[in-house]
Amino acid sequence: MNIPTIDLALTGANIVKLRKAAGLSVADIQIVFGFNSPQSIYKWQSGAALPTVDNLIVLAALFGVRIDDILVTTHS
């Protein structure tokens, strides 16, 4: 069976690319989410963690893309 798996590192790199293409800084995203520090955003960008589904919805709106355009999957 061909089951998709989210590639954390590639998804993180994609978040960086999409953020820059949208003309947003990490600080801009931090303000939108109301985070006290940018640590979560840096974890997303480095591939150490994935945004939660509700945060993915907000990121997709900020970037003007679909959630599927943020996540990078591989198939095994």
N, C-alpha and C positions, 0 to 999 in steps of 0.2 A: 504494500500500500504506500502511496506517495503522500506522506504527512508533512505539512509545513512546520518549520521551526523558526522562531524569531532569532535572528542573528543580532546579538546585543551590540557588538562593536560596530557593525555596519549601520545599524539603526542609529546609534549615537552619532556616527559621522554624518548620516543623513539629516539628523536634527540640526547639526551645526550648519550644514549646507543650506537647508531650508530657512533657518533663522537668519543667516546672512543674506540670502536672496530676498527675504522679506524686509531687509533693512532694520532688523531688530538686534539689540545688544542683549547680553545675558541680564543686565540690570533692567532692561525694558520688560523682559519676561518675568523677572522676579517681582516687579511691581504689579503686573497683571494678576499673578497668582497670589500676591500678598505674602510671599515667603519672607521670613526674617533674614535669611541668608540665601545666597545663590547655590548652596551646596547641592541641593537636589538637582538643579539644572545641570551643574557640572557632572554629576553622576550619570544623568541621562546622556549627556554628550560624550562621555568617556566610555559608555557601554557598561558601566558598573551596575546600573539599574534601569528599569523601564518606567516611563510615566504610567500612572494608573489610568484606567479607562476614562474617567472623568477629566483627567489632565490631558489625555490624548485628544479628547473632543475639543478642548480649549486651544491646544496647540494647532490642531487642524484648522480651526477658525482663524487663528492668528496668522498662520502661514498661507491661508487660502487654498488648502489642499484637502484631500480625503484622508482619513486615518490610515487607509491602506497605502497611501503615498508616503507616510512617515515610517511605517514599519518595513524592515527589510527581512524577507524570509528566504530560507533555503528549504529544499525538499529532500527527504531521506527515504 
